[in-house]
Amino acid sequence: MDKYYLLAPGPTPIPPEILLRMAEPIIHHRAPVYEKILQGVREGLKYLFQTKKEVLIFASSGTGAMEGAVTNTLCAGDKAVVVEGGKFGERWANICKAYGVKASILPVEWGQAINPALIAQTLQKDPSIKAVFTQATETSTGVLYPIKEIAEIVSRCPGTILVVDGISHLGAVELPMDEWKLDVVVAGSQKAMMLPPGLAFAALSDKAWEFVGKSTLPKYYFDFKKELKNLTQNQSAYTPAVSLVMGLAESLKKIKEEGLEKIFARHAKLAKATREAMLALGLRLYAPQAYSNALTAAVAPAGVDGQKVVKILRDRHNLTIAGGQDQAKGKIFRIAHMGYVDQSDIIMAVAAVEMTLKELGYAVELGKGVRAAMEVLVKVGL
Ligand SMILES: Cc1ncc(COP(=O)(O)O)c(C=O)c1O
């Protein structure tokens, strides 16, 4: 018998209530029944993003909303700054390049967070920079960036907006859009929102909407102005992903029921349990200081190939996690604890990692990591 476990940083597991909702017969998107669902979804999204602004919904993976964030706010030849400390920072840079935005890179060592003072210095030197692009959680390294501090800096620059990729962050870790004065926040369905891949989201501040008014970069499907106009009438410009939106309605209901505060506390507890377990096994964390509660990146022990850890977990333990990418390939493995994840998942995952490391010849005292995880779970409260 095979039973599969998914603890990858996207896609993530989906609660049965959401799966069932998405299995309901398709309704027509121009019918009042759909409009009513969308109306509720709009409110739920505002709660999740912690904003009074509308949250736009697109039928795409998260990258679609990232691309839209660039093409709707900027003009060809505009200057931007990209925080690049991993794979997804690179993505911002690549999108800017594709559209003729002159992005200068603020390189960050993988596993480290950006020092906000560097952003302050860069913007002070060149106030003509129109946008700062960053991740909130850089999924390829497990690092948490200091978004609140960065936002304080950018919000003092009237000609610059802060664009935050919250794709693997939103719904797992605090990111109050309005309170922190974030200008654009993008998200994707397949992470802490407990949905399949296929929906992308973007919310914009008043300042960002002013940029939209002046933007001349080409756009068609990802036209934020057009989508906003439709959304405020509980509609979308094009055929929406109806089943996913129905799942979204259910997921937002669950999020509201648990409450953001409790959700963030749950993620913090599971993340701490995972981190302590890895440390107890003698492993290092790839992000030793600025770690995100959405996922834990552990450095594979000397002589152990991180990719093999991932492969054995998948092939022999039916557990899918993620390996390292690019310069971190083979060096790390990443266990996600975002969305529909609970303490039993973590205990199971740590146990499977222990067995895998032992199979790979690493001296593990079986149960040591599990014990450390359980100590955290008992201490923090189950
Ligand atoms: C931080 C971050 N940004 C962007 C993306 C890209 O999202 P998608 O694959 O949904 O286009 C991901 C996906 O893993 C991510 O984790």
The ligand as an ORCA input file, in Angstrom:
! r2SCAN-3c Opt
* xyz 0 1
  C       8.978     33.036     -3.667
  C       8.445     32.501     -4.949
  N       8.273     33.347     -5.964
  C       7.792     32.934     -7.142
  C       7.464     31.628     -7.358
  C       6.978     31.214     -8.696
  O       5.666     30.885     -8.621
  P       4.984     29.987     -9.724
  O       5.798     28.750     -9.845
  O       3.633     29.766     -9.129
  O       4.948     30.774    -10.962
  C       7.616     30.692     -6.341
  C       7.294     29.276     -6.549
  O       7.847     28.375     -6.034
  C       8.120     31.153     -5.096
  O       8.289     30.303     -4.074
*
